[in-house]
Amino acid sequence: MSNFNQFVIKSKRCMRVGLSKIRIQIKTSIIKNLGNENLYFCPCCGHYLTKFIDWSDSYRNVICPYCDSQPRHRSLTLLLKEKSNLDLNKPIKMLHIAPESSLTKNFACSENIEYITADLNNSSVDVQLDITQIPYDDNTFDVIICNHVLEHILDDRQAMRELLRVLKPNGWASLQVPIASEREKTFEDATITSPEDRLRNFGQEDHVRWYGRDYPDRLKEVGFSITIENMAQSLSSEKVEQYGLRSEEDLYFGTKAQ
């Protein structure tokens, strides 16, 4: 697959999603004015809507047309509101790597959060950094958000060690990655480098592995204590549908012992 063909595919996808946003927002406004209460709800931005946008023919009812949240973002938002041990109401210092727009606004607007965004290639963040060499002292952050990042990193264990290093004792990190639940072991091969081969083997052109069910073990190997949460399993089927969640969406939280 050439770079031009990739550009065309991504442009068509963005155009389709953009048009879907407009249609859904208009339809939602009309239905709300008619008093229809059978609407979906995005906990990230607080909007009601007639449906979430389909990402593809096989991945449907996924994206919020108002804030671009996906099921993993909505699950995390709901969980943070529910879990007292993940308290964001006290004064904290947070590092958000590859910040998702659907989450950023809520964190950035909290007066008690010293909020720092970071990315390797995105110049609009606060700090450009490589997470295998994080330029902060040990025990700097109370909270780290690093979702769907490690699958892009060749030396993911070094990245995990760095995340643990800059996390404060008793701090926590949200460390979601895409996982192929049918795989017992993570599959990676550094010789697979072309976008088309990575797409075929890892599910996306810029991924370097498919994590398996051993993902928590990789985090434990570098020193994290791991808790796995599943917001969908704690809600009724009606709420799971209304929030556009996925029953298989596990959330991985790493904590650092004192």
Order of alpha helices (4+ residues) and beta strands (2+ residues): alpha-beta-beta-alpha-beta-alpha-beta-beta-beta-alpha-beta-beta-alpha-beta-alpha-beta-alpha-beta
